[in-house]
Amino acid sequence: MFTPRDITPGEMWACRYETEIMMGLDGSPAENLKPGDAARGPETVTGIGVIVTRDLERELLEVIDTETEKRHVVRFQDVWDIDRAEIIKEDHPATE
């Protein structure tokens, strides 16, 4: 089992993570709220992300969620299942 301190620079790593995001009244992530807009409030969400930056002093990771492609900054203590990752391109049959 790897920890954030085990990550080797220059290699692709991924992890499961937990963070809080602001949720809209409809239950989806609230984005670009304007003054006067309402939100349901912060909720804890989990995801899988590719690690792009590691800050050893502040013990933070920046991850890009593999599903939403949103960036999140998470604490070392809020990540688990850290492992090397690779991008696999799916072969799509040629369309005629």
C-alpha positions in Angstrom: 0.0 0.0 0.0 1.4 3.4 -1.0 1.2 6.7 0.8 1.4 10.2 -0.7 5.1 10.3 0.4 5.8 7.2 -1.7 4.8 8.9 -5.0 7.7 9.1 -7.5 7.9 12.4 -9.4 7.5 11.9 -13.2 5.2 8.9 -12.9 1.5 8.9 -13.1 -0.3 8.1 -9.9 -4.0 7.9 -9.0 -6.0 7.6 -5.8 -9.4 7.5 -4.2 -10.2 10.7 -2.4 -12.8 12.5 -0.3 -13.5 16.2 -0.3 -16.3 18.7 0.4 -18.0 20.5 -2.5 -20.9 23.0 -2.5 -24.1 21.3 -3.7 -27.0 23.1 -5.5 -30.6 22.8 -4.5 -31.1 20.1 -7.2 -28.4 17.9 -5.6 -25.7 18.5 -8.3 -22.5 20.3 -7.7 -23.1 24.1 -7.5 -20.9 25.9 -10.0 -20.6 29.6 -10.8 -23.1 30.7 -8.1 -24.0 34.4 -8.5 -24.9 36.7 -5.7 -28.4 35.8 -4.6 -28.3 32.2 -5.9 -29.1 29.6 -3.3 -27.2 26.4 -2.6 -28.0 23.4 -0.4 -24.6 23.6 1.2 -21.3 21.6 1.4 -21.4 17.9 1.1 -18.7 15.3 1.3 -18.1 13.4 -1.9 -15.7 10.6 -2.9 -14.0 10.0 -6.3 -11.1 8.6 -8.1 -8.5 11.0 -9.4 -5.1 11.3 -11.1 -2.6 13.1 -8.9 -1.1 16.1 -10.6 0.7 18.0 -7.7 2.0 17.0 -4.3 2.9 19.5 -1.6 4.9 17.7 1.1 5.2 20.7 3.4 1.4 21.3 3.6 0.5 17.6 3.0 -1.8 18.4 0.1 -2.5 16.7 -3.2 -4.1 18.2 -6.3 -6.1 15.6 -8.1 -8.2 15.6 -11.3 -11.3 13.5 -11.0 -11.4 10.8 -13.7 -15.2 11.2 -14.1 -15.8 14.9 -13.9 -12.3 16.2 -14.9 -12.6 18.8 -12.0 -9.6 19.6 -10.0 -9.6 19.2 -6.2 -7.0 19.9 -3.5 -7.2 17.3 -0.8 -5.3 16.5 2.3 -3.0 13.5 2.6 -5.3 12.0 5.2 -8.3 12.2 2.8 -6.8 9.9 0.1 -6.4 6.1 0.0 -5.8 3.3 -2.6 -2.8 5.2 -4.0 -1.2 3.4 -6.9 0.6 3.9 -10.2 -1.8 4.7 -13.1 -1.7 4.5 -16.8 -4.0 5.9 -19.5 -5.6 3.2 -21.6 -7.1 4.3 -24.9 -10.1 2.3 -25.9 -10.0 1.1 -29.5 -13.1 2.1 -31.3 -14.1 0.3 -34.5 -13.9 2.4 -37.6 -17.2 3.8 -38.7 -18.3 3.5 -42.3 
